[in-house]
């Protein structure tokens, strides 16, 4: 792979969430975040990444197994805001609006 183009930053809340998961789940999430977001965090035909509508500034979602990673792009930084189980995603997004 080429050099990293984006720096990944976890908010304290997102860091806390990923630490609560099982080890294999955390590893899968970390691997997907690194694979999909460091090079290009935009939804360029990738079905795992979606730009969510109705959020200013824009909010993005990465699907990783049964989990959803919510993030924003700030220059060359990816700010991971939250990591939720897919069943909790609706609740999270309602709180976020």
C-alpha positions in Angstrom: 0.0 0.0 0.0 1.0 3.6 -0.4 1.8 5.9 2.4 -1.0 7.0 4.8 -2.9 10.0 3.6 -5.2 10.4 6.5 -4.5 10.4 10.3 -7.1 8.5 12.4 -8.1 10.1 15.6 -10.5 8.5 18.1 -12.6 10.7 20.4 -12.5 9.6 24.0 -16.0 8.2 23.6 -15.1 6.1 20.6 -11.9 4.9 22.3 -13.9 3.8 25.3 -16.4 2.0 23.0 -13.8 0.0 21.1 -12.1 -1.0 24.4 -15.4 -2.6 25.6 -15.7 -5.0 22.7 -14.4 -8.5 22.6 -10.7 -8.7 21.4 -11.6 -10.3 18.0 -14.2 -7.6 17.4 -11.8 -4.8 18.3 -9.2 -6.3 16.0 -11.6 -6.5 13.1 -12.7 -2.9 13.7 -9.1 -1.7 13.9 -8.2 -3.6 10.7 -11.2 -2.2 8.8 -10.6 1.4 10.0 -7.0 1.2 8.9 -7.8 -0.5 5.6 -10.7 1.6 4.5 -10.1 5.0 6.1 -6.4 5.7 6.0 -6.1 5.7 2.2 -9.5 7.2 1.2 -12.3 7.8 3.7 -14.8 8.8 1.0 -17.5 6.5 -0.4 -16.0 6.1 -3.9 -18.0 3.1 -4.9 -17.1 1.3 -1.7 -20.3 -0.2 -0.3 -18.9 -0.3 3.2 -18.6 3.5 3.4 -21.6 5.8 3.2 -22.0 9.5 3.5 -25.1 10.0 5.7 -27.7 12.6 4.6 -28.9 15.5 6.7 -25.7 16.1 8.7 -23.7 19.3 8.8 -20.7 19.0 8.8 -21.0 15.7 6.8 -21.1 12.5 8.8 -19.8 9.2 7.3 -20.4 5.6 8.3 -18.1 2.5 7.8 -19.7 -0.9 8.1 -17.5 -3.5 9.8 -19.3 -6.7 10.4 -22.1 -6.1 12.9 -20.6 -2.7 13.9 -20.9 0.8 12.5 -18.1 3.3 12.7 -19.2 7.0 12.5 -16.7 9.6 11.6 -16.1 13.0 10.2 -13.3 14.2 7.9 -11.3 17.3 9.0 -8.6 18.1 6.5 -6.2 15.2 6.6 -7.7 13.8 9.8 -10.4 11.2 10.3 -12.2 11.8 13.6 -13.9 8.6 14.8 -16.9 9.8 16.8 -18.6 6.6 17.7 -18.6 2.8 17.2 -21.9 1.1 17.7 -23.5 -2.3 17.2 -25.7 -2.1 14.1 -28.8 -2.6 16.3 -27.9 0.6 18.2 -27.2 2.7 15.1 -30.7 4.3 14.8 -30.6 5.4 18.5 -27.2 6.9 18.1 -28.1 8.8 14.9 -31.2 10.3 16.5 -29.2 11.5 19.4 -26.7 13.0 17.0 -29.1 15.1 15.0 
